[in-house]
Amino acid sequence: MTSEIVKQAAAELDDYMPGWEQRIDLNNLRWETPYTCVAGQLWGTLYNLPEEIETRDAYFYSDGYNPFRPQAVLMTELWRQEIITRLDTNKYLDGIMPNLSL
């Protein structure tokens, strides 16, 4: 279930900010802080998360005060895997179809 929540949040980011995964520093990705989680890296801090983002629960970003903090290691790894998969897919598609415009 947790991995599905990450996929849902990632899909929402796709609609809101295409290419968001290229802006994430995987070496600095940590879900347990408001500055190094996905939202923190995209907007400076999770507190700057745009109102249009509907997935505003604790699974999408980190909040040091939320009850899901024990899941920080798991969530960091799930986000990391999602981003790496997207980056690898984009690299593959660029390699086989470099002049294709969608």
C-alpha positions in Angstrom: 0.0 0.0 0.0 2.8 2.5 0.9 4.4 2.1 -2.6 1.1 2.8 -4.2 0.9 6.1 -2.3 4.3 7.1 -3.5 3.2 6.2 -7.1 0.0 8.3 -6.7 2.0 11.3 -5.3 4.6 11.0 -8.1 1.8 10.9 -10.7 0.3 14.0 -9.3 3.7 15.7 -9.5 3.9 14.6 -13.2 0.8 16.6 -13.9 1.9 19.6 -11.8 5.6 19.8 -12.6 6.7 17.5 -15.5 10.3 16.4 -15.1 10.3 17.0 -11.3 12.4 13.8 -10.8 15.3 15.5 -12.5 15.4 18.2 -9.8 15.8 15.8 -6.9 19.2 15.3 -5.4 19.1 11.6 -4.6 22.2 11.9 -2.4 20.4 14.3 -0.2 16.9 12.7 -0.3 15.7 12.1 3.2 12.0 11.9 4.0 12.3 12.8 7.6 13.1 16.5 7.2 11.0 19.3 5.6 13.9 20.4 3.5 15.3 17.2 2.0 12.1 15.3 1.3 10.7 15.5 -2.3 8.5 18.5 -1.5 11.3 20.2 0.3 13.7 19.7 -2.6 11.2 21.0 -5.1 9.9 24.0 -3.2 12.6 24.7 -0.6 10.5 23.4 2.3 7.3 21.4 2.6 5.7 24.5 3.9 5.9 26.0 0.5 4.0 23.2 -1.1 1.5 24.7 -3.6 -2.2 24.5 -2.6 -2.9 22.7 -6.0 -1.1 19.6 -4.7 -3.9 17.4 -3.4 -1.7 14.6 -1.9 -0.9 16.6 1.2 -0.8 13.8 3.7 2.2 12.5 5.6 3.0 10.0 2.9 3.8 12.7 0.3 6.2 14.8 2.4 7.9 14.7 5.7 6.8 16.5 8.8 8.9 16.1 11.9 5.7 16.1 14.0 3.7 13.5 12.2 3.0 10.0 13.5 4.4 8.3 10.4 8.0 9.4 11.1 9.1 5.8 11.9 8.5 5.1 8.2 11.1 7.6 7.1 13.7 5.1 6.0 11.1 3.1 4.1 9.6 6.2 2.4 13.0 7.6 1.5 13.8 4.3 -0.2 10.4 4.1 -2.0 10.8 7.6 -3.3 14.4 6.9 -4.3 13.3 3.8 -6.3 10.5 5.7 -8.0 12.8 8.5 -9.1 15.6 6.1 -10.3 13.1 4.2 -12.3 11.8 7.4 -13.9 15.3 8.6 -14.6 16.4 5.3 -16.1 13.2 5.2 -18.2 13.8 8.7 -19.5 17.5 7.9 -20.3 16.4 4.8 -22.2 13.7 6.6 -24.2 16.1 9.4 -25.0 18.6 6.8 -26.3 16.2 5.0 -28.6 14.0 7.9 -29.7 16.2 11.1 -29.3 14.3 13.1 -31.9 10.8 12.1 -30.9 8.6 15.0 -29.6 5.5 14.1 -27.7 
